Amino acid sequence: MPAKKDHGPQIKDDAQYEALREQGESKEKAARIANTPRSAAGQRGGEAPAYESWSKNDLDDKAREIGIDDHAQMSKDELIDALRNH
């Protein structure tokens, strides 16, 4: 097994940084993730209501806004799936 690389003092978790880079993440994104304390990683966000509580029209508007093709022909469940996996 190769030795863990040292990316300098600016990278707090070298192993995580290297794994993210191998997955194809940019240097900036990999550094941002690797430098986030694990205890704080899941504490931000989560303020928007779940897509299931949105109306189909609101889901359609959001899909149009972010450029999902064929959004007008999708059912509510298909829109939710497309928005989550875009």
DSSP file (Angstrom, degrees, kcal/mol; ACC not computed):
  #  RESIDUE AA STRUCTURE BP1 BP2  ACC     N-H-->O    O-->H-N    N-H-->O    O-->H-N    TCO  KAPPA ALPHA  PHI   PSI    X-CA   Y-CA   Z-CA
    1    1 A M              0   0    0      0, 0.0     3,-0.1     0, 0.0     0, 0.0   0.000 360.0 360.0 360.0 130.2    0.0    0.0    0.0
    2    2 A P        -     0   0    0      0, 0.0     3,-0.1     0, 0.0     2,-0.0  -0.293 360.0 -98.5 -68.0 151.9    1.5    3.4   -1.0
    3    3 A A        -     0   0    0      1,-0.1     2,-0.2     0, 0.0     0, 0.0  -0.341  43.5 -97.2 -67.9 148.8    2.4    5.9    1.8
    4    4 A K        -     0   0    0     -3,-0.1     2,-0.2     1,-0.1    -1,-0.1  -0.474  41.8-122.3 -67.1 133.7   -0.1    8.6    2.5
    5    5 A K        -     0   0    0     -2,-0.2     2,-0.7     9,-0.1    13,-0.1  -0.483  12.7-134.1 -77.5 148.4    0.9   11.9    0.7
    6    6 A D        -     0   0    0     -2,-0.2    -1,-0.0     1,-0.1    -2,-0.0  -0.921  19.0-175.7-103.7 114.5    1.4   15.0    2.7
    7    7 A H        -     0   0    0     -2,-0.7     3,-0.3     1,-0.3    -1,-0.1   0.222  48.8-103.1 -95.5  13.3   -0.4   17.9    1.0
    8    8 A G    >   -     0   0    0      1,-0.2     3,-1.4     2,-0.1    -1,-0.3  -0.178  48.7 -56.3  91.3 175.5    1.0   20.5    3.5
    9    9 A P  T 3  S+     0   0    0      0, 0.0    -1,-0.2     0, 0.0    -2,-0.0   0.667 124.1  70.3 -69.2 -16.2   -0.5   22.3    6.4
   10   10 A Q  T 3  S+     0   0    0     -3,-0.3     2,-0.6     1,-0.1    -2,-0.1   0.705  90.6  67.2 -75.0 -17.7   -3.4   23.7    4.4
   11   11 A I    <   -     0   0    0     -3,-1.4     3,-0.3     1,-0.1    -4,-0.1  -0.916  62.5-172.6-105.3 120.2   -5.0   20.2    4.1
   12   12 A K  S    S+     0   0    0     -2,-0.6     2,-0.4    19,-0.3    23,-0.1   0.790  79.5  35.3 -83.8 -29.3   -6.2   18.8    7.4
   13   13 A D     >  +     0   0    0      1,-0.1     4,-2.4    18,-0.1    -1,-0.3  -0.797  64.2 179.1-129.4  89.2   -7.1   15.3    6.2
   14   14 A D  H  > S+     0   0    0     -2,-0.4     4,-2.7    -3,-0.3     5,-0.2   0.866  80.9  52.9 -59.7 -40.0   -4.6   14.1    3.6
   15   15 A A  H  > S+     0   0    0      2,-0.2     4,-2.2     1,-0.2    -1,-0.2   0.923 111.8  44.7 -64.6 -44.2   -6.3   10.7    3.2
   16   16 A Q  H  > S+     0   0    0      2,-0.2     4,-2.3     1,-0.2    -1,-0.2   0.910 113.0  51.8 -66.3 -41.3   -9.7   12.1    2.5
   17   17 A Y  H  X S+     0   0    0     -4,-2.4     4,-2.3     1,-0.2    -2,-0.2   0.938 111.1  47.3 -58.4 -48.3   -8.3   14.7    0.2
   18   18 A E  H  X S+     0   0    0     -4,-2.7     4,-2.2     1,-0.2    -1,-0.2   0.897 111.0  51.1 -63.4 -41.4   -6.4   12.1   -1.8
   19   19 A A  H  X S+     0   0    0     -4,-2.2     4,-1.2     1,-0.2    -1,-0.2   0.904 111.1  48.4 -62.8 -41.2   -9.5    9.9   -2.0
   20   20 A L  H  <>S+     0   0    0     -4,-2.3     5,-2.3     2,-0.2     4,-0.3   0.891 110.2  51.0 -66.6 -39.7  -11.6   12.8   -3.3
   21   21 A R  H ><5S+     0   0    0     -4,-2.3     3,-1.3     1,-0.2    -2,-0.2   0.894 107.8  53.3 -63.8 -39.4   -9.0   13.7   -5.9
   22   22 A E  H 3<5S+     0   0    0     -4,-2.2    -1,-0.2     1,-0.3    -2,-0.2   0.789 104.2  56.8 -65.7 -27.0   -9.0   10.0   -7.1
   23   23 A Q  T 3<5S-     0   0    0     -4,-1.2    -1,-0.3    -5,-0.2    -2,-0.2   0.542 127.1-101.6 -80.1  -7.1  -12.8   10.2   -7.5
   24   24 A G  T < 5S+     0   0    0     -3,-1.3    -3,-0.2    -4,-0.3    -2,-0.1   0.522  70.2 149.0 102.2   6.7  -12.3   13.2   -9.8
   25   25 A E      < -     0   0    0     -5,-2.3    -1,-0.3     1,-0.1    -2,-0.0  -0.413  52.0-103.6 -71.5 150.2  -13.1   16.1   -7.5
   26   26 A S     >  -     0   0    0      1,-0.1     4,-2.7    -2,-0.1     5,-0.2  -0.237  28.7-110.7 -66.7 162.3  -11.3   19.4   -8.1
   27   27 A K  H  > S+     0   0    0      1,-0.2     4,-2.4     2,-0.2     5,-0.2   0.909 118.8  50.8 -60.6 -41.7   -8.4   20.4   -5.8
   28   28 A E  H  > S+     0   0    0      2,-0.2     4,-2.4     1,-0.2    -1,-0.2   0.937 113.0  43.2 -63.3 -47.9  -10.5   23.2   -4.4
   29   29 A K  H  > S+     0   0    0      2,-0.2     4,-2.3     1,-0.2     5,-0.2   0.912 114.1  50.9 -66.4 -41.9  -13.6   21.0   -3.7
   30   30 A A  H  X S+     0   0    0     -4,-2.7     4,-2.7     1,-0.2    -1,-0.2   0.909 112.3  47.2 -62.1 -41.5  -11.4   18.2   -2.2
   31   31 A A  H  X S+     0   0    0     -4,-2.4     4,-1.8    -5,-0.2   -19,-0.3   0.908 110.4  52.3 -65.9 -41.7   -9.6   20.7    0.0
   32   32 A R  H  < S+     0   0    0     -4,-2.4     4,-0.3    -5,-0.2    -2,-0.2   0.914 115.0  41.3 -61.3 -43.2  -12.9   22.2    1.2
   33   33 A I  H >< S+     0   0    0     -4,-2.3     3,-1.2     1,-0.2    -2,-0.2   0.924 114.4  51.1 -70.3 -44.9  -14.3   18.8    2.1
   34   34 A A  H 3< S+     0   0    0     -4,-2.7    -1,-0.2     1,-0.3    -2,-0.2   0.758 110.2  50.8 -66.1 -23.8  -11.1   17.5    3.7
   35   35 A N  T 3< S+     0   0    0     -4,-1.8    -1,-0.3    -5,-0.2    -2,-0.2   0.476  85.1 102.7 -93.8  -2.8  -10.8   20.7    5.8
   36   36 A T  S <  S-     0   0    0     -3,-1.2     5,-0.1    -4,-0.3     2,-0.1  -0.699  81.7-116.2 -80.8 124.2  -14.3   20.5    7.2
   37   37 A P    >>  -     0   0    0      0, 0.0     3,-1.5     0, 0.0     4,-0.8  -0.378  19.2-131.3 -58.7 134.7  -14.3   19.2   10.8
   38   38 A R  T 34 S+     0   0    0      1,-0.3     3,-0.4     2,-0.2     4,-0.4   0.810 105.4  59.5 -60.7 -30.3  -16.3   15.9   10.8
   39   39 A S  T 34 S+     0   0    0      1,-0.2    -1,-0.3     2,-0.1     3,-0.1   0.733 113.4  37.3 -71.2 -20.1  -18.3   17.0   13.8
   40   40 A A  T X4 S+     0   0    0     -3,-1.5     3,-1.4     1,-0.1     4,-0.4   0.440  88.2 100.0-106.8  -2.4  -19.6   20.0   11.8
   41   41 A A  T 3< S+     0   0    0     -4,-0.8     3,-0.3    -3,-0.4    -2,-0.1   0.817  90.1  32.8 -60.4 -36.9  -20.0   18.4    8.4
   42   42 A G  T 3  S+     0   0    0     -4,-0.4    -1,-0.3     1,-0.2    -2,-0.1   0.228  95.5  88.5-105.1  15.5  -23.7   17.7    8.5
   43   43 A Q  S <  S+     0   0    0     -3,-1.4    -1,-0.2     3,-0.0     2,-0.1   0.635  71.0  78.6 -92.7 -13.4  -24.9   20.7   10.5
   44   44 A R  S    S+     0   0    0     -4,-0.4     0, 0.0    -3,-0.3     0, 0.0  -0.489  85.1  10.8 -91.3 164.7  -25.4   23.3    7.8
   45   45 A G        +     0   0    0     -2,-0.1    -3,-0.0     1,-0.1     0, 0.0  -0.205  57.7 121.7  75.3-162.3  -28.4   23.6    5.4
   46   46 A G        +     0   0    0      3,-0.1    -1,-0.1     1,-0.0     4,-0.1   0.689  42.7 119.5  77.8  19.8  -31.6   21.7    5.6
   47   47 A E        +     0   0    0      2,-0.1    -1,-0.0     0, 0.0    -2,-0.0   0.713  49.4  86.1 -90.9 -21.2  -33.8   24.8    5.8
   48   48 A A  S    S-     0   0    0      1,-0.1     3,-0.1     0, 0.0     2,-0.0  -0.509  86.9-106.0 -79.1 147.6  -35.9   24.2    2.6
   49   49 A P        -     0   0    0      0, 0.0    -1,-0.1     0, 0.0    -2,-0.1  -0.330  46.8 -86.7 -68.1 156.5  -39.0   22.1    2.9
   50   50 A A    >   -     0   0    0      1,-0.1     3,-1.9    -4,-0.1     4,-0.4  -0.304  34.2-118.6 -61.9 145.6  -38.9   18.6    1.4
   51   51 A Y  G >  S+     0   0    0      1,-0.3     3,-1.7     2,-0.2    -1,-0.1   0.815 110.7  69.7 -56.3 -31.0  -39.7   18.4   -2.3
   52   52 A E  G 3  S+     0   0    0      1,-0.3    -1,-0.3    28,-0.0    -2,-0.0   0.778  97.0  51.8 -60.6 -25.4  -42.7   16.1   -1.5
   53   53 A S  G <  S+     0   0    0     -3,-1.9    -1,-0.3     2,-0.1    -2,-0.2   0.535  92.1  95.9 -88.6  -6.0  -44.4   19.1    0.1
   54   54 A W  S <  S-     0   0    0     -3,-1.7     2,-0.1    -4,-0.4    -4,-0.0  -0.482  80.6-112.4 -79.1 153.0  -43.9   21.3   -3.0
   55   55 A S     >  -     0   0    0     -2,-0.1     4,-2.3     1,-0.1     5,-0.2  -0.447  26.9-112.5 -76.8 160.2  -46.7   21.7   -5.6
   56   56 A K  H  > S+     0   0    0      1,-0.2     4,-2.6     2,-0.2     5,-0.2   0.886 119.4  54.6 -61.3 -37.7  -46.1   20.2   -9.0
   57   57 A N  H  > S+     0   0    0      2,-0.2     4,-2.4     1,-0.2    -1,-0.2   0.910 108.1  48.2 -62.6 -41.8  -46.1   23.7  -10.5
   58   58 A D  H  > S+     0   0    0      2,-0.2     4,-2.2     1,-0.2    -2,-0.2   0.905 112.4  48.8 -65.0 -40.8  -43.3   24.7   -8.0
   59   59 A L  H  X S+     0   0    0     -4,-2.3     4,-2.5     2,-0.2    -2,-0.2   0.904 111.1  50.4 -63.2 -41.3  -41.3   21.6   -8.9
   60   60 A D  H  X S+     0   0    0     -4,-2.6     4,-2.4     2,-0.2    -2,-0.2   0.903 109.6  50.6 -63.5 -42.4  -41.7   22.3  -12.6
   61   61 A D  H  X S+     0   0    0     -4,-2.4     4,-2.3     2,-0.2    -2,-0.2   0.915 111.7  47.5 -61.6 -43.9  -40.6   26.0  -12.1
   62   62 A K  H  X S+     0   0    0     -4,-2.2     4,-1.9     2,-0.2    -2,-0.2   0.899 111.2  51.1 -65.6 -40.9  -37.5   24.8  -10.2
   63   63 A A  H  X>S+     0   0    0     -4,-2.5     5,-2.7     1,-0.2     4,-0.6   0.905 111.6  47.6 -62.8 -41.8  -36.7   22.2  -12.9
   64   64 A R  H ><5S+     0   0    0     -4,-2.4     3,-0.8     3,-0.2    -2,-0.2   0.911 109.2  55.3 -63.1 -42.9  -37.0   24.8  -15.6
   65   65 A E  H 3<5S+     0   0    0     -4,-2.3    -2,-0.2     1,-0.2    -1,-0.2   0.860 112.9  40.0 -60.1 -39.3  -34.8   27.2  -13.5
   66   66 A I  H 3<5S-     0   0    0     -4,-1.9    -1,-0.2    -5,-0.1    -2,-0.2   0.421 118.9-106.7 -97.0   3.5  -31.9   24.7  -13.3
   67   67 A G  T <<5 +     0   0    0     -3,-0.8     2,-0.6    -4,-0.6    -3,-0.2   0.825  52.8 166.8  85.7  33.4  -32.3   23.4  -16.9
   68   68 A I    > < -     0   0    0     -5,-2.7     3,-0.9    -6,-0.1    -1,-0.2  -0.724  34.1-128.3 -82.6 123.2  -33.8   19.9  -16.6
   69   69 A D  T 3  S+     0   0    0     -2,-0.6    -1,-0.0     1,-0.2    -5,-0.0  -0.355  83.4  11.4 -70.5 149.8  -35.0   18.8  -20.0
   70   70 A D  T >  S+     0   0    0      1,-0.1     3,-1.0    -2,-0.1     4,-0.4   0.713  76.9 145.0  59.1  25.9  -38.5   17.5  -20.6
   71   71 A H  G X   +     0   0    0     -3,-0.9     3,-1.1     1,-0.2    -1,-0.1   0.812  62.9  63.8 -63.1 -30.0  -39.7   18.7  -17.1
   72   72 A A  G 3  S+     0   0    0      1,-0.3    -1,-0.2   -12,-0.1   -12,-0.1   0.785 103.2  47.9 -67.2 -26.5  -43.1   19.6  -18.5
   73   73 A Q  G <  S+     0   0    0     -3,-1.0    -1,-0.3     2,-0.0    -2,-0.2   0.483  93.1 103.1 -91.4  -3.2  -43.9   16.0  -19.3
   74   74 A M    <   -     0   0    0     -3,-1.1     2,-0.1    -4,-0.4   -14,-0.0  -0.500  68.5-126.3 -85.5 149.1  -42.7   14.6  -15.9
   75   75 A S     >  -     0   0    0     -2,-0.2     4,-2.4     1,-0.1     5,-0.2  -0.316  37.0 -98.6 -76.6 171.8  -44.9   13.5  -13.1
   76   76 A K  H  > S+     0   0    0      1,-0.2     4,-2.4     2,-0.2     5,-0.2   0.924 126.0  48.9 -59.9 -45.5  -44.4   14.9   -9.6
   77   77 A D  H  > S+     0   0    0      1,-0.2     4,-2.2     2,-0.2    -1,-0.2   0.886 111.2  49.8 -62.7 -39.3  -42.4   11.9   -8.5
   78   78 A E  H  > S+     0   0    0      2,-0.2     4,-2.6     1,-0.2    -1,-0.2   0.889 110.0  51.1 -66.8 -38.7  -40.2   12.1  -11.7
   79   79 A L  H  X S+     0   0    0     -4,-2.4     4,-2.8     2,-0.2     5,-0.2   0.924 109.4  50.1 -62.8 -44.5  -39.6   15.8  -11.1
   80   80 A I  H  X S+     0   0    0     -4,-2.4     4,-2.2     1,-0.2    -2,-0.2   0.935 112.8  46.9 -59.3 -46.7  -38.5   15.1   -7.5
   81   81 A D  H  X S+     0   0    0     -4,-2.2     4,-1.6     1,-0.2    -1,-0.2   0.907 113.0  49.0 -61.8 -43.1  -36.1   12.4   -8.7
   82   82 A A  H  < S+     0   0    0     -4,-2.6     4,-0.3     1,-0.2    -2,-0.2   0.898 111.8  48.9 -65.2 -40.7  -34.8   14.6  -11.4
   83   83 A L  H >< S+     0   0    0     -4,-2.8     3,-0.7     1,-0.2    -1,-0.2   0.889 112.7  47.5 -66.6 -39.1  -34.2   17.5   -9.0
   84   84 A R  H 3< S+     0   0    0     -4,-2.2    -1,-0.2    -5,-0.2    -2,-0.2   0.789 119.4  39.1 -72.4 -26.8  -32.5   15.3   -6.5
   85   85 A N  T 3<        0   0    0     -4,-1.6    -1,-0.2    -5,-0.2    -2,-0.2   0.201 360.0 360.0-110.8  15.5  -30.2   13.7   -9.1
   86   86 A H    <         0   0    0     -3,-0.7    -1,-0.2    -4,-0.3    -2,-0.1   0.460 360.0 360.0 -77.3 360.0  -29.4   16.7  -11.3
